[in-house]
Amino acid sequence: MKQAIDIAITQLGICETTGKNDGIPAKRYMRGDELAWCAGFLLFCNEESDDPDITPDDWTYYALRSVKTFQAHLEKHGCFLPRDYASPGRNDFIIFGGTASDVNVKGHHIGIVEKVENGRVHTVEGNTSNKVARRSYDLKDKTILGYGRVKPELAKIPAARK
């Protein structure tokens, strides 16, 4: 089964033409709109995956291109896990706030978890330095707001991590 992360890996290196949310990202991930595209990238990867539970209809696709709306959608459907209560897994969404001082800013950036290793979460993200690229963060990074799971039954909140 092809998961969203598998699709994301095939997109590594795709970049904007001029650094203004244009080129292939605008056409492929944002359906022609030259807007910030990290959430659109995630939606594209989900749509191209084999998981039927994460392909939104057209109206939802356009609404979820905003990271704030995407996070609110995950929260509403019981699929969002705050950073302190979750251990991320492959194919989870990772949602970032602003800087460490304004981490409570909802939905600043989003990516897909590739793996967790040695206390770090490794991701593939769209619109990071104007391209699709791998990134890595300490699991305790204060800019991480939390993680999204594809299905509500996978997002039961366990006891807080120590």
N, C-alpha and C positions, 0 to 999 in steps of 0.2 A: 504494500500500500504506500503510495506517495503522500507524504505529509507536507504541510506548508513549508516546513524548514527545508525539505528536499528541493522544492521549487525555488526557494530563496537562494540556495547555494548555486543553482544554475544561473542566477542573475548577477553574481558577484562581478564587479567592475563596470556595470552599466552606469553611465554618468550623464549629467546634464550637458547640454551643448555649450551654454554660455554661463552657467552658474546661476541662472534665474528661473529655476523650476521648469525648465523647458526640455526639448529634445525627447528622447525615448521615454524617460520617466513620465513626462506629461502625457504622451500618447498612450503608453502601455499601462501605466498604473493609475493615472488620473482621468482616463477616458477623454483626453484632449484638453483638459484644463491645466493652465500653468499656475499651480498652487503648491504649497508645501505638500510633499508626497509620501512621507513615511507611513502613514496609515493606509494610503492607497496602495502602496507596495505590499503591505501585509494582506490587504483584501485580495489583491491580485494573486498572491501566493496561495491563499486559502481557496480561491475560486478555481485555481489550476490543480489543486490537490485532489486526492480521491476521497476525501472525507465529506460526505453529503451534508453533515450537520453544520458546516460553516460557510456555505455559499449563500450570500444574501440576495434578495430580490433587488431589482434596480434602484428602487427608492431607498432602501436601507443602505445599499452600496454607497450612494451619494451622501447620505447623512453620516455614515461611519468614516468618511474620509477625514473628518475632524477627530484628532486624538481625544479631545475632551468628550465628544459624543461617543466615541468608541469605548472609553473608560466607563462612562455612565451606562451604556448598553450592557457592558459586562457586569457592572454592579447590579443593575436592575434584574438581570437574569441569574444572579447567584454564581457568576463565573469569575469574579474578581477576588483575589487573595492579597491582603496587605503584606508588604515586605516582611514584617516581623512574624507573620503567621504562616509563611509558605516557604517551601523548598522548591525552587523552580525545576521543571523537567523539560526534556526535549519537546519541542513544538509548542511550548507555552508562549504566550505573549509577555513581553516585559515592558512596563510602562514607567516612564520617567517624569518627574516634576521638573522644576527649574534647577537652580543651583542648590547646594547644600543648605543655604540660608533661607531659601524660599521653596523648599521641597513640597510644601502643601499646595503648590500651584498644580491644579489638576491637568493631566494630560498634555505634557509638553512635547514628548517624543515617545515612539513605540518601536519595538523590534520583535524578533523571534528568537527564542532560546535554542541554541544548537546543543550545548552540553554544559554541565557543571563539573568542575575539576579543580582540586586543590584550593577550595575556598573562593573560586572565581566562577562567574557565570559568563559563558561565551555566547555571543549573539551574532545574528546577521540582521543588518538594519538598512533600510532605504533612507535616502536623504541625509546621510551622515557624511559631512564634507562633500556634499553634492553628488554622492554616488552610493551604490550598494556595496557595503563592506562588512567585514567581520570586525567585531569589537569585543572587549573583555573588561569586566568590572569585578571589583571585590563584592562579595555577597552582602557586605554591610554598607555598601556605598549609599550614602544618605539621599542621593538623587533618585534612587529606585523607589517608586511609590508602591509597586506590587506587581503581581502576575495575573494573567488571564488564562483561564482554561477553556478548552473548546466546549465542554459539556458541563452543566451544573453539577452532575453527580460526581465529577472529578474534582470539584472545587470545595468540598467540605472543609471547613476551617478547623484544623487540629489545634492542640494547645500551642501556645507561643513557643518559638524556638528559643533555646538558651544561648 
